[in-house]
Amino acid sequence: PQDADEQHIPLVLDAARAALSLTGDVRFVTVGGRKGAAGLAKTLHLEAPNVATTVVIRPLPYDPAPRQVQETVAHITADVAATGGFSEVHYDSAGLRAVPVLRPLPRASRTATGVAGTLTGDDVLLVTGGGKGITAECALALGRETGASIGILGRSDPAADAELAMNLERLRKTSVKFHYAQADVTAADQVKAAVAEIRRTLGPVTAVLHGSGRNEPQPLANLDESSFRRTVAPKIAGLETVLAATDPGSLKLLITFGSIIGRAGLRGEADYATANDWLTELTKRTREANPGCRCLALEWSVWAGAGMGERLGVLEALIRDGISPIPLQDGIDILIELLADPQTPDAVVIMGRAEG
């Protein structure tokens, strides 16, 4: 389908298992929009390099003239035939073919006003997953830099979570005005109540930083539907639930924290790659539907000093593979620079060096 969602998870898992079960010359092809199986396909090829993998991103003609169907089929089969190991191609509605390439983004110099104009002391920034990890560090920095109040939404109870309690205590020792509300980001009623609580305490929510996520790496051969759904839920259902509770038409800023894994895949991360791929697409669509809201999808590589790489204990393995983590302060500085620059694209990959 052009737009996949949770109901299509069994379909893509069955397709991946079929490819993994075959020997000899095997091809895996996915065709559709970015909110499809591209992230899973990229991970599949990394886990099984013998499977030649073609990702075709294009708007599909559902009720087209026969000539359009023939042209579409000709494009897809030509791309598949030309794929030796892996290829990703994009077509627009006119049939123009493009290959995605990462390009360096010029670093904007920090202005004297910092990120003023994007966030000010009059704003309330709602942060999901903001009690721990890199999201907590970024929320603290944005509160200090802009004077905005910070409403933090998370599942954990500070009385039972030492890391969360420590981060909330750090906030108390600053001048940042904040409030922590406990809620499961995928539970609409809980989120609605938490947002109302934050609104009563801090004022109307004017910006959102969506940092919630779940990552439990496992190879595709072991990945089941329930685990896949649990990984996708906080990224996608979580953002949809938060936007419903805050009204995106009244927001001035939406930042989503995705991952470079959504763009590149990673062994053991088929579900996480899919969740982050869909998150970037959902962020772009939110901007298209709400032109008054600035939307940024930030696709991070692994950080040092905080974040999932540290929590999962995979940082050393990634470094051995030639992936340099983002130092904590550098990541925070880049976030602030990107917010300060009105020319920042809708989606940005932020990464250290990646050997090869």
Disulfide bonds with the S-S distance in Angstrom:
none
